[in-house]
Amino acid sequence: MSKTRNSYSIEFKKEAAQQYINGDESLRKVCARLGIADDRTLRDWVGKVQRGESLEDGRGKGDHPRREQIERVPDL
């Protein structure tokens, strides 16, 4: 059985991270209230917000850091 990956908007991620940063609830409580299945997900978003990094996940995008290397590998 495979797990389905949830996809969250950038706005949702920012709001969720800010609710944890500015609030008095634990990480797990914020996740439960917002329906985020894994607290590692919110922890990652909080870290990115605090470091000023982008919250875009990049899945399915053409700008994967190794994509250029992968595309240059010759067929054998």
N, C-alpha and C positions, 0 to 999 in steps of 0.2 A: 504494500500500500504506500503510495507516495503522498507527500505533504503538498498542499497547495500554498504557494507563496503569495502573501498579501502584497498589494501595491498601495502605497499611501501617497497622497499629493504632497508637494513641498510645503504648502501652507499648513496641512495637518501636522507634518513633522515639526515645523517651527513652533506651532501652537502647543503641541504636546511637550516639546522640550522646554518651552518657556513656562508652561504650567508646573513642571517639576522644579525648574530652577527658581521660580518666584514663589512657589507654594510651600506648604508645610506637610505635604503628603509624601510617603515613601515612593520609591520608584515603582514598586510592585502595585501599590494602590492606584497610582496614575495609570499604569498599564491596564489594570482591571477595569477601571472606570471608563477608559477610552477604547477598550476592546483590542489592545495590543497583546498578542499571544505570548511574546517572549520579551522579558525585561532587558535582554541584551540589545534588542532593537532600539528601545528608547535610550538606553545608556549610550549607544553609538551616536544617536541624533544629538543628545545633550553635549557630548564631547565635540561634535562637529560645530554646533552652535557656539560653544564656548571658545573654540579655536578660530571661528569665523570662516569655516570651510563650507563648501556647497553641500546641500542636502540631496542633490540629484543622485540617484542610485546607479545610473549608467548601464543598467541591464538592457540589452537589445540596441544599444547605441553603437555607432560606428567609430567612436573615439576611444576604444579600449586601448590601454597603454601598450599592450603587446600585440595588438592587431596588426600593426605594420610588420613586425617581426614574423608573425604567423603567416601573413600573406606572402612574404618573401621566401619562405621555405620552398625549395624546388620539389617537384614531384619525383619520386624515386622509381 
